[in-house]
Amino acid sequence: MSNLDRQAAVTVCGGRGFVVAEPVRELLSPRRVQLGESTEVRRLLPNLGRRMVGAWAFVDHYGPDDIADESGMQVPPHPHMGLQTVSWLHEGEVLHRDSLGSLQTVRPRELGLMTSGRAISHSEESPRPHARFLHGAQLWVALPDQYRNVEPHFQHHANLPTVTAPGLTATVILGTLDGTTSPGTTYTPLVGADLALTAGAETHLPLDPDFEYAILSMSGAAEVDGVPVLPGSMLYLGSGRTHLPLRADSDAGLMLLGGEPFEEEIVMWWNFIGRSNDEIKQARAEWESGTRFGTVNGYDGPPLPAPELPPVPLKSRGRVR
């Protein structure tokens, strides 16, 4: 999971200042960002109107893209710290390599979970040969202070538990939904689930009132709490909910993201999550000097250079530069 934006903004996230302590229906529009040579993503988090949802701090939706005659996803080696990356696909495959020596192809509805902890680097690419279509989401989870320097590790889970109801199959990606828990390691109370709705489905999804939630639309036509949500958009739902009404006029795919509000303020820039500007500057320098983040072997190409830091230091919470 990478932020390839060459004008990467410094963003202060977290804290309860942005959390809505009641149910709301806040539709978020994406920002379009180029990811590699042939993949454009729709960035939903961080958003000018919404920084985080629980510990979920970064959400990109991409595809479906026809990459039959293209290289597909080609993201060179790049660094991460202070976060977990979540690879989630509906179509296609992504080949993951990292500085720990991991080599894993992630396929549709399999969990690729990388915990960067203190430092890791990785690359992502469409295998050769690859499937015609590529469609998925890229997500980050912020690590709380007590765990943000854990040893880096990578997990792959091909079989995940599900929760079912008439017209609904919910695959639990991370955390717990309706008493069903994913095998993926988490460090804060949260949930991520893939919701597959069949045409004509009308159901309610149980929620935890202490969590804040959002729904990302992946495909199809669905209504969430009466609000039509188009593919590539996100509906922020606030907190205080015990259930969520869902309705689908056609087969539809959604992602449920939620968690306890993230108490700490964090500084996010490029592919790093830290707690101060100085920490971010140090991480950038260590990536550029080739220290700390290790080496990704096997990728055909050079590592990704870091963009320049913004010239104006961050001064106040909640501003995006």
Salt bridges, closest charged atoms under 4 A:
ASP5 OD2 - ARG31 NH1 3.36
GLU26 OE1 - ARG50 NH2 3.02
GLU40 OE1 - ARG32 NH1 3.14
ASP60 OD1 - ARG43 NE 2.77
ASP66 OD2 - ARG132 NH2 2.83
ASP98 OD2 - HIS96 NE2 2.79
GLU110 OE1 - HIS156 NE2 2.84
GLU125 OE2 - ARG97 NE 3.21
ASP145 OD1 - ARG148 NE 2.76
GLU151 OE1 - ARG118 NH2 3.10
ASP194 OD1 - HIS90 NE2 2.58
ASP194 OD2 - ARG109 NE 3.40
GLU223 OE2 - ARG247 NH1 3.78
ASP225 OD2 - ARG25 NE 3.01
ASP225 OD2 - ARG241 NH1 2.90
ASP249 OD1 - ARG247 NH1 2.97
GLU263 OE2 - ARG16 NE 2.88
GLU264 OE1 - ARG275 NH2 2.73
GLU265 OE2 - ARG317 NE 2.77
GLU279 OE2 - ARG148 NH1 2.50
GLU286 OE1 - ARG292 NH1 2.64
GLU308 OE2 - ARG284 NH2 3.30
